[in-house]
Amino acid sequence: MEARAYLRYVRIAPRKVQIVLDLIRNQPVDKAMAILKHTPKAASECLEKLLKSAIANAENNHNMNKEDLFVSECFVCPGPILKRIRPRAQGRAFRVLKRTSHITLVLKEKE
């Protein structure tokens, strides 16, 4: 049995999220929550909310025990890219790519 939580269209680049996801993969949920609380990255705030949501899904929808849960898989996929224009010298324009992310978090119970 597994519990999933999704976070879509987050306005943060996937490569920044991936760094924090590597820290919490295969960790028990209480340790993963502690890691996210004390990691000084922008992605850790939205991942903390996502982890709380996944824990609530596991407890309420699948009747799982919170103490036995661990992060079995977590991954990030690129979402749509917002394309903006930045004015430059001599009438030129450079393109600024504002990337978005789709984050998935899966929790399982230890056997």
C-alpha positions in Angstrom: 0.0 0.0 0.0 1.3 3.5 -0.8 0.1 7.0 -0.4 0.9 9.7 -3.0 0.8 13.5 -3.0 1.4 15.8 -6.0 2.4 19.4 -6.2 2.0 20.9 -9.7 3.0 24.1 -11.3 5.4 25.2 -8.6 7.4 28.3 -9.6 10.8 26.9 -8.8 13.3 25.2 -11.2 13.3 21.4 -11.2 17.1 21.2 -10.7 16.8 23.2 -7.4 14.0 20.9 -6.2 16.0 17.8 -7.1 18.8 18.7 -4.7 16.4 18.7 -1.7 14.6 15.6 -2.9 17.8 13.6 -2.9 18.2 14.4 0.9 14.9 12.9 1.9 14.6 9.9 -0.4 14.4 6.6 1.6 14.1 8.4 4.9 11.5 7.8 7.6 8.9 10.6 7.6 9.9 12.1 10.9 13.6 12.4 9.9 12.5 13.7 6.4 10.5 16.4 8.1 13.4 17.4 10.3 15.7 17.5 7.3 13.2 19.8 5.4 12.8 22.1 8.4 16.6 22.7 8.7 17.6 22.9 5.0 18.1 26.5 3.9 16.8 26.0 0.4 13.7 27.6 -1.2 12.3 24.2 -2.3 12.3 22.8 1.3 9.3 25.0 2.3 7.0 23.7 -0.5 8.3 20.1 0.0 7.5 20.3 3.7 3.9 21.1 2.9 3.8 18.3 0.3 5.2 15.8 2.9 2.5 16.8 5.4 -0.1 16.3 2.7 1.2 12.8 1.9 1.2 11.9 5.5 -2.4 13.0 5.9 -3.3 11.0 2.8 -1.7 7.9 4.2 -3.4 8.2 7.6 -6.9 9.2 6.4 -7.3 7.5 3.0 -5.3 4.3 3.5 -5.3 3.8 7.4 -1.6 3.6 7.6 0.4 4.1 10.8 2.5 7.4 10.7 5.4 5.8 12.7 5.9 3.1 10.0 5.9 5.5 7.0 9.0 6.3 4.9 9.6 8.2 1.6 9.8 5.4 -0.9 10.1 7.5 -4.0 10.1 11.2 -4.8 10.8 12.9 -8.1 10.4 16.1 -10.0 9.4 16.7 -13.6 9.6 19.9 -15.5 6.4 21.8 -15.9 5.6 24.5 -18.5 8.2 27.2 -18.9 7.1 30.9 -18.7 9.0 32.9 -21.3 9.8 36.5 -20.5 11.8 39.2 -22.3 14.6 41.2 -20.7 15.6 44.4 -22.4 19.4 44.7 -23.2 21.7 47.2 -24.8 21.3 48.6 -28.3 17.6 47.6 -28.6 18.2 43.9 -28.2 16.1 41.6 -26.0 17.2 38.5 -24.1 14.8 35.7 -23.2 14.4 34.8 -19.5 13.0 31.3 -18.9 11.0 31.0 -15.7 10.8 27.3 -15.1 8.1 25.4 -13.2 8.0 21.9 -11.6 5.6 19.0 -11.0 6.7 17.2 -7.8 5.5 13.7 -6.7 6.0 12.2 -3.3 5.2 8.5 -2.5 5.1 7.1 1.1 5.1 3.4 2.0 4.9 1.4 5.2 7.9 -0.6 6.4 7.3 -4.3 6.5 
